[in-house]
């Protein structure tokens, strides 16, 4: 039993680096997706604002719809 407790596991450095690189790539991919979603949301917000401005201009020029 004592031999079991003192045994160490040797993990190759290349395996550790490979796992870290994979984790970094995955996190980077998720971050890029998040940035794209923020850009899409900003675009949609700008389009909504433009529609609201147009609606306000139409109300001012032609009055409330009947």
Secondary structure, DSSP 8 states (H G I E B T S, - for coil): -HHHHH------HHHHHHHHHHHHHHHHHHHHHHHHHHHHHHHHHHHHHHHHHHHHHHHHHH-S--
